[in-house]
């Protein structure tokens, strides 16, 4: 059978490499760096477009790292730290800059993506590179048939990102999430395997 996605009991063993990035299962040594980004001075701005409001303490980040390493795809999804492969971006090879992940969604073979990136690294096409690599894995190695993304309608940056990798707007859900005391609408984006394959090297890393 094809198009059923990863084994739900599988753990994430995938390390992805692009021109500038490593995408790796986060290590415990990454937790303080990731906390400094997601829970630091730029926290409110980074988390403004996410359902999640960010970690309150470094132990929250360590717990997420532990879950990324030990829990199965069916329970937790696959998550990667986005790292500077050469040091050209951060000045420190292997330094974490953000996170990206994919989780099961609805039927087997269908999943979603979520991500965040330190504000310092915005505007450099880093997340487009990371997202393209994850989509390539999903459709080329994980037997997925569809990947979706749920984007706040006010998050123009993320809308541009998903559209840049070929995702299509499928609908809008009004008052989908309560964020900081306000109900927010979301756009639902998706891309099918045959659509990704048709794009070819124009987008894939």
JOURJO-V779646 format. One record per residue. PSI is psi as a letter, one per 20 degrees, with the letter a starting at -180 (none if undefined). OMEGA is omega in degrees with one decimal (NA if undefined). BURIAL is b if it has 24 or more other C-alpha atoms within 12 Angstrom, else e. Layout:
psi	omega	burial
PSI	OMEGA	BURIAL
PSI	OMEGA	BURIAL
This chain:
psi	omega	burial
p	178.5	e
r	177.3	e
k	-178.5	b
i	178.0	e
a	-178.3	b
q	168.9	b
p	-176.6	e
i	178.7	b
i	-176.3	e
q	171.8	e
q	-175.2	e
o	176.7	b
j	-173.3	b
p	174.0	b
p	-174.9	e
q	-178.8	b
p	173.6	b
a	-178.9	b
g	-175.2	e
i	-166.2	b
q	159.2	b
p	169.2	b
o	-174.4	b
q	168.5	b
p	-174.7	b
q	176.9	b
r	180.0	b
h	178.4	b
i	178.5	e
i	-172.4	b
g	-179.9	b
h	179.6	b
g	179.4	b
h	177.7	b
g	179.2	b
h	179.6	b
g	-171.7	b
h	-178.5	b
j	-175.3	b
b	-172.5	b
h	-179.5	e
j	-174.4	e
g	-175.1	b
g	-177.9	e
g	179.8	e
g	-174.3	b
i	-176.2	b
h	-177.3	b
j	-177.1	b
q	172.8	b
g	178.3	b
q	179.5	e
j	175.0	e
r	-177.1	b
q	177.2	b
h	-179.8	e
r	-174.7	e
h	178.5	b
h	174.7	e
g	179.9	e
h	177.2	b
h	177.6	b
g	178.3	e
g	177.3	b
g	179.5	b
g	179.0	e
h	178.7	b
h	-177.5	b
h	-167.3	b
h	-174.4	b
q	-174.2	b
r	177.1	e
g	-177.4	b
h	-178.7	b
h	-166.6	e
i	-173.6	b
a	176.6	b
p	-176.8	b
q	-178.2	b
q	165.7	b
p	176.5	b
o	-172.8	b
q	177.0	b
o	-172.1	b
g	-173.2	b
i	-174.2	e
i	-177.6	e
h	-177.9	e
g	-173.2	b
i	-173.7	e
j	-177.8	e
o	-179.2	e
p	178.4	e
j	-179.1	b
p	178.9	b
q	-179.5	b
i	-177.6	b
a	-177.8	b
q	173.0	b
q	-179.5	b
r	174.9	b
q	-177.6	b
q	175.1	b
q	-177.3	b
o	177.8	b
c	-175.0	e
q	174.1	e
p	-178.7	b
i	178.7	b
p	-178.8	b
r	175.3	b
r	176.7	b
q	173.4	b
q	-173.1	b
q	168.2	b
q	-175.7	b
q	176.5	b
p	-176.1	b
h	179.5	b
h	-172.4	e
j	178.9	b
q	174.2	e
j	-178.0	e
j	-179.9	e
k	-179.2	b
g	-177.6	b
h	175.5	b
g	178.6	b
g	179.6	b
g	-178.6	b
g	176.6	b
h	-179.9	b
h	178.9	b
g	177.6	b
h	177.7	b
g	177.2	b
g	-177.6	b
g	-175.2	b
h	-177.0	b
h	-175.2	b
h	-175.2	e
j	174.0	b
k	177.9	b
q	176.2	b
i	-180.0	b
p	173.6	b
p	-176.8	b
r	174.4	b
p	179.3	b
o	-171.0	b
p	173.6	b
p	-177.8	b
h	178.7	b
i	-173.8	e
m	-175.8	e
h	-178.9	e
g	-179.1	b
h	175.4	b
g	177.9	b
h	-179.0	e
g	-175.2	b
h	176.8	b
h	-178.9	b
h	178.6	b
j	171.6	b
j	179.1	b
q	-174.8	b
q	177.1	b
p	-177.5	e
i	179.9	e
r	-179.5	e
p	175.9	e
o	-178.6	e
q	179.4	e
l	-175.6	e
h	-176.2	e
q	173.9	e
o	-176.3	e
o	178.6	e
l	176.0	e
j	-179.6	e
p	174.5	e
p	-177.3	e
q	175.7	b
q	177.5	e
q	168.4	b
p	174.2	b
p	177.6	b
q	177.0	b
q	173.9	b
p	179.1	b
q	-177.9	b
g	-176.5	b
h	176.3	e
g	178.2	e
g	-179.2	b
h	179.6	b
h	178.8	e
h	176.1	e
b	-173.5	e
i	178.2	e
h	-178.2	e
g	-172.3	b
q	-175.5	b
none	NA	b
